[in-house]
Amino acid sequence: MPAPTGRQPKIVSYDPGTGEEIGRAPLCSSAEVKAAVERARSAQTAWAGLSFRERREVVLRARELLLDDSDEIAQLISRETGKPVAEALAMEIVPTLDAMHYFAHAAENLLRPQKIDIGQYGLMGRSSRIIFKPLGVIGLISPWNFPLATPAHEVVMALMAGNAVVLKPSELTPLIALKIGELFARAGLAGGLLEILTGDGSTGAALVEARVDKIMFTGSVATGKRVAEAAAKSLTPVVLELGGKDPMIVLEDADINNAARGAVWGAFANSGQACASVERCYVQESIADKFIERVIAETKVLKQGQGSDGAVDVGAMSNQRQLEIVSEHVDDAKQRGAKILAGGQPAQSLSGLFYEPTVLTNVDHRMTIMRDETFGPVLPVMTFKTEAEAIELANDSSYGLTASVWTRDIARGKRMAELINAGTVMVNEVVYTHGIAQTPWGGIKESGYGRTHGRMGLLELVNAQHVHVNRAPFFPDLWWFRYSPQGARLFHGLARRFTTGSLMQTSLLLPQIIRRLFERH
Ligand code: NAD
């Protein structure tokens, strides 16, 4: 962390539930970004030279410290985002601890060198292996909605893979990010290996220009496009984890009560501010009345209020702009004929940034609420008649992050899952797989590209280097100079026989191969 000077500009962190200032953090300049990347680069070589066991020890010490301080950190997350402490624990601290445990222990195995079967080239005394080398310095740019879990998961993956990390957190949640840095520093991570650069979009833009070895960006589609464009100038590779408009399909054979509870949690947890929140619900016509009735009943009993209150289910929205977007989407839907069955406005009895958990019907795909990411506690419900119609509706979106299918018939659920265009499709589940350290996370279409988490995510953070060895260095390859009519006849033979992969076929070329070897002697 660059030492803040007295005159350094600051960003202010507020509690969105009360409007109170919680603290301030430096607004890092591009010169500070450059210096942090340089520090990270010089610290990385020694770190990459350590064994997995040595890196694991640091990560596990940080994990112990997180566990020890989990109550205090959950309070801070709750204050900085407005979410209930229960959600800070269940949706941030638990998955972070799990990811720390998993990658600390599994990274070595996941990145073990791999021998590749190269078919008949192997018979020619050749062999191929892939070794996984750290990329160097990873730039992480993260949003405010899961200010611990999202960056910490990637910090751990990047460190275990032997990289240094420069993290630029959201300007709305700088204090949690500083906490992540502090935990690793207390765990003994050497200086420079985890640089936390608090700041706004300008700090993020400076990081993209700082020629790190990869940018892992999580945030909105609009910013993601700007990041990809800026990164392209230096060919800095980018992983983009962007927004979603995630559909939930409830089939007539679903467990209606559980599907309703899943829909309510999936739409309103984190005040609907999860990239994988249920943003659109499609229910089969024959069970629609019963399902909607259950959804309303489950919604009406939710308690909304300050995140620090242990009995609260739905907390504040994290910022004013997000609250306005939600209001705009709901108002547009109302004007176009949507029916509000619950909520439908900012919460009047609470003074912070609260929007009532809202359920709408009579919605259709011309409405913004069914097309753009709302990112708020809103559940629009539409009906369908056939499976084919449900799939068509689910796929009618510019996004493709997650989706879910609800049915008691698991085979049917799996078959439908394969027809939905999204990075993750859950059967009888919503939202939570971001918290599974072993599984890949990422989207298609405007939800981004590349993956984070799991082995696929870990592979984004390494250079998969192919090492090829010829153990018979005394013979020139058949295809080397000099060319001749006899050589050309052999190449025709290779085209016809060697490329079939059949040893039998290739052996028919042996006389020609021997002639070719002697031809050039
Ligand atoms: P955002 O795009 O406004 O900001 C994300 C980060 O980018 C912040 O740290 C911000 O300071 C930084 N930034 C802003 N301008 C930048 C620039 N020009 N160059 C580099 N960095 C810049 O997003 P947000 O409002 O913080 O987060 C909400 C969005 O994130 C939603 O769309 C949500 O769906 C998405 N999200 C996606 C995932 C996922 O895994 N796919 C997870 C969480 C959130």
Boltz pocket constraint, residues with backbone or C-beta under 6 A from the ligand:
constraints:
  - pocket:
      binder: B
      contacts: [[A, 141], [A, 142], [A, 143], [A, 144], [A, 145], [A, 146], [A, 150], [A, 168], [A, 169], [A, 170], [A, 171], [A, 199], [A, 200], [A, 201], [A, 202], [A, 203], [A, 204], [A, 205], [A, 206], [A, 208], [A, 218], [A, 219], [A, 220], [A, 221], [A, 222], [A, 223], [A, 224], [A, 226], [A, 227], [A, 240], [A, 241], [A, 242], [A, 243], [A, 244], [A, 274], [A, 275], [A, 276], [A, 373], [A, 375], [A, 401], [A, 443], [A, 447]]
      max_distance: 6.0
